[in-house]
Amino acid sequence: MAAAQKKRAERVLSFRMRIGLTLILVMLLLLGGRLFHVQGLDPAGNAEAAVSERLRSVPLPAHRGDILDSEGRVLATSVNRYDLVVDQAVVEDFERSDEATGLREEVTVRTGIAELGEVLDRSTEELTERIVGESRYSVVARSLTPEQSEQALEIGLPGLYAEPVSERSYPSGAVAGSIIGFMGADGPLEGIEAAQDEALSGIDGERIYEVGGDGVRIPVATYEELPAEDGQDVRLTVDQDLQWFAQESIAKKANQYNAAWGNATVLDLTTGEILAMADSETVDPAEPGETDELFRRPLALTQDFEPGSTGKAITFAMALEEGTLNPTDGFTVDNRYEVDGQTISDATRHPTLDMTAAGIFARSYNTGTVMIGGEIPEETRYDYMRRVGLGEPLDIGLGTEANSVLRPPEEWDARQHLTTQFGQGYTTSVLHNLQAFQTMTNGGVDVPLRLIDAYVDADGTEHPVQTEPGERVFSEETSEEMLRMFEGVVDYGTGTEAAVSGYRVGGKSGIAEAAGAGGGFDGHTQSFIGMAPLDDPQYLVSVTVHRPEGYWRDWEVTDTFREIMSYVLSSYDQAPSGAKSDAYDGFEGENQDQPW
Amino acid sequence: MSAEAQPLAPAPRGPLARSRSIPGGAEDAASARTSPMLRALPKLRQRQKGLIGGIIALLALALTIVLAVNIHMANSQYTVVELQNQHLALVQSNQALTEEVQHLQSPQALSNTAVGLGMVMPAEAAALELSDGEVIGTAEAADSGDRPSSFVAAPAVPGADAAAPLNVSESVTGAPSGILGAGALNTLIETPSGQNGQETSAGTQDQFSPTELNGGTIPAPSFD
């Protein structure tokens, strides 16, 4: 009986249990279904939303490359600076411990701001305006050095904090400023900074990881790192010290004559490397707005002008090359010369002289030059001028091309076939002039000018800029003869002031009339381009002063040339040879001392 | 299970119910009948004791481990922040010194320093040819008043805004002794360069933004 009762009780029990179990199972199924719905199917995209909520992507900024001079000295670099930012809602009176006594002291916001004003060298009013208010983010001061920002934070003003920023620094200031260029708020604006931005800036990296609710990284979750590729350093051919010296020299000269601008450029004539490109005024890349717009880019590139008598060198070189002239050929030169109904006159009223071609060149007589150039057909002359680089843009990797305007002979007016022989009727930039002189002095081989020496990777690997092979324009013999003619200019011609004691120096002076805005000539361009040492020409120095004030016979740029050339020769270890001049005689007969 | 289930059964009936309510010999008989079911309990209880003890010990151990890990992490985080600050301070002082060197290397600063030392522009130099003893060129004495021009503005001293105003008496004591004229004058005119950056404190710098701190005093562990 007991067994039956037990059996019955068990049946009841198992029945109830089954109900319970079914209930549990149903609930489990519901939950399971829901779980599958949420996790497996995820129609609302919750999993993705959760991951993106957890995922943090931090950019790893690439380090911007430096700009270096030829010796590796830093012209532009990136430094860490701090922007001082305040959360105005948090600013209030605060407590801090006095350094001397160790006691707590109450500090009002006003006192805090006054102390900050002392650290930052700003007025209290200005700072109050930026610190007191409702804004959650207000910039108090930009680009502070770490030291300054530390001092500012030590005051302890609540809500004040420092945000790190990367800033461009130019340790040498305005030295080579127009070449380096400068940065604007949104990126590079001028010069190497802009033209070589791709190499300098590198590629930013990225770091991706997941964080938990407390902002701490989940160690086992996604982690990816794309390392930043730092920018390359750009090494220029410019020598910082020489650049500074040239800038000082030309500024002194332009200042002396109150000229519109002056430029001094130094070239290694065997390699075409630009060692210095100095303007009378130069932009400081840190403060570009403070300099006149004219001086924010290199004048040697941006300014083209009529070269004047320096252009005679091309006429003489082509006459020698074409075989129509020997340096010692005799000419009878008056101060006026009539040809094709045009009158060509010289700058001075000299008596009629029996001169050699070298003498005409040394004294820079227009009349004699036209006699020599007239022997060569216009087309041939034009062709030679184009071959030394005139009439086409010249690019040295600075983003700006140097311009030169030379019309073809068909478009020349009645006088232009004469004026182009002595450097009028076409325009050149300083770099065009140097390119032409480089060709004449480098054994007749035209080597392209360049400013960028090499790109240096972050790990120090150097990528030198490939140079194009030079192109021969004149024969070596012509080049030799031209060097002796150039020497005559410094020996007894228009450039005697250019002589550097102990060295053989040559060159060519030029005074050109400068065309005004309304047509016609209303100013002058005074220039001298010279080379040394003539035993084995290495360096070309060009000095140009545009629109000097005063009387033309008083202007002298050869002293600036001598200053710069002396510096170049001694700092580049060129031993003085003391060799005698090898210039041709300037006059026929015994008397070499003729009146001007 | 059945032993425990019995009280749940409906009203107690029959000998089993009676035997439960009657004390004495009848109970002995009843207990004798049910004893095999109950005998298992003490054993079970003993096993449970060990299990519970084990679980508690495990929990305690886990708690200790978690606590230890957390304490270690927190401590490490302080060390990390301290080392980071030290690293930052060193990087910054290194950078400040580099900037100072670059500034002093600039041609303008060199020229100023040279003038401060009483140097002037050179005059013409002569050279001696070693092979034949010939003197090339004529040497001239330099003009003591020929200081280099300064048309090119000196670069801004890094952080110059924060530099203390120039104290002339300090400059005089800083000037090399025994210079007259241009050199001495220059030391008075020119600010001694590199005034800033000399005292780059190695102290820690709390350069953390509120978001980084997230209400705390040091930032949460991160990569930077």
Boltz contact constraints between the chains, C-beta under 6 A:
constraints:
  - contact:
      token1: [A, 9]
      token2: [B, 9]
      max_distance: 6.0
  - contact:
      token1: [A, 74]
      token2: [B, 102]
      max_distance: 6.0
  - contact:
      token1: [A, 121]
      token2: [B, 161]
      max_distance: 6.0
  - contact:
      token1: [A, 145]
      token2: [B, 159]
      max_distance: 6.0
  - contact:
      token1: [A, 146]
      token2: [B, 92]
      max_distance: 6.0
  - contact:
      token1: [A, 148]
      token2: [B, 159]
      max_distance: 6.0
  - contact:
      token1: [A, 148]
      token2: [B, 162]
      max_distance: 6.0
  - contact:
      token1: [A, 150]
      token2: [B, 205]
      max_distance: 6.0
  - contact:
      token1: [A, 161]
      token2: [B, 209]
      max_distance: 6.0
  - contact:
      token1: [A, 162]
      token2: [B, 207]
      max_distance: 6.0
  - contact:
      token1: [A, 171]
      token2: [B, 102]
      max_distance: 6.0
  - contact:
      token1: [A, 171]
      token2: [B, 103]
      max_distance: 6.0
  - contact:
      token1: [A, 171]
      token2: [B, 106]
      max_distance: 6.0
  - contact:
      token1: [A, 172]
      token2: [B, 106]
      max_distance: 6.0
  - contact:
      token1: [A, 172]
      token2: [B, 155]
      max_distance: 6.0
  - contact:
      token1: [A, 173]
      token2: [B, 155]
      max_distance: 6.0
  - contact:
      token1: [A, 174]
      token2: [B, 152]
      max_distance: 6.0
  - contact:
      token1: [A, 174]
      token2: [B, 153]
      max_distance: 6.0
  - contact:
      token1: [A, 175]
      token2: [B, 107]
      max_distance: 6.0
  - contact:
      token1: [A, 215]
      token2: [B, 214]
      max_distance: 6.0
  - contact:
      token1: [A, 215]
      token2: [B, 220]
      max_distance: 6.0
  - contact:
      token1: [A, 216]
      token2: [B, 220]
      max_distance: 6.0
  - contact:
      token1: [A, 216]
      token2: [B, 221]
      max_distance: 6.0
  - contact:
      token1: [A, 241]
      token2: [B, 107]
      max_distance: 6.0
  - contact:
      token1: [A, 244]
      token2: [B, 107]
      max_distance: 6.0
  - contact:
      token1: [A, 247]
      token2: [B, 152]
      max_distance: 6.0
  - contact:
      token1: [A, 248]
      token2: [B, 149]
      max_distance: 6.0
  - contact:
      token1: [A, 248]
      token2: [B, 151]
      max_distance: 6.0
  - contact:
      token1: [A, 248]
      token2: [B, 152]
      max_distance: 6.0
  - contact:
      token1: [A, 251]
      token2: [B, 151]
      max_distance: 6.0
  - contact:
      token1: [A, 252]
      token2: [B, 149]
      max_distance: 6.0
  - contact:
      token1: [A, 286]
      token2: [B, 156]
      max_distance: 6.0
  - contact:
      token1: [A, 501]
      token2: [B, 124]
      max_distance: 6.0
  - contact:
      token1: [A, 501]
      token2: [B, 137]
      max_distance: 6.0
  - contact:
      token1: [A, 502]
      token2: [B, 136]
      max_distance: 6.0
  - contact:
      token1: [A, 502]
      token2: [B, 137]
      max_distance: 6.0
  - contact:
      token1: [A, 576]
      token2: [B, 127]
      max_distance: 6.0
  - contact:
      token1: [A, 576]
      token2: [B, 136]
      max_distance: 6.0
  - contact:
      token1: [A, 576]
      token2: [B, 137]
      max_distance: 6.0
  - contact:
      token1: [A, 578]
      token2: [B, 136]
      max_distance: 6.0
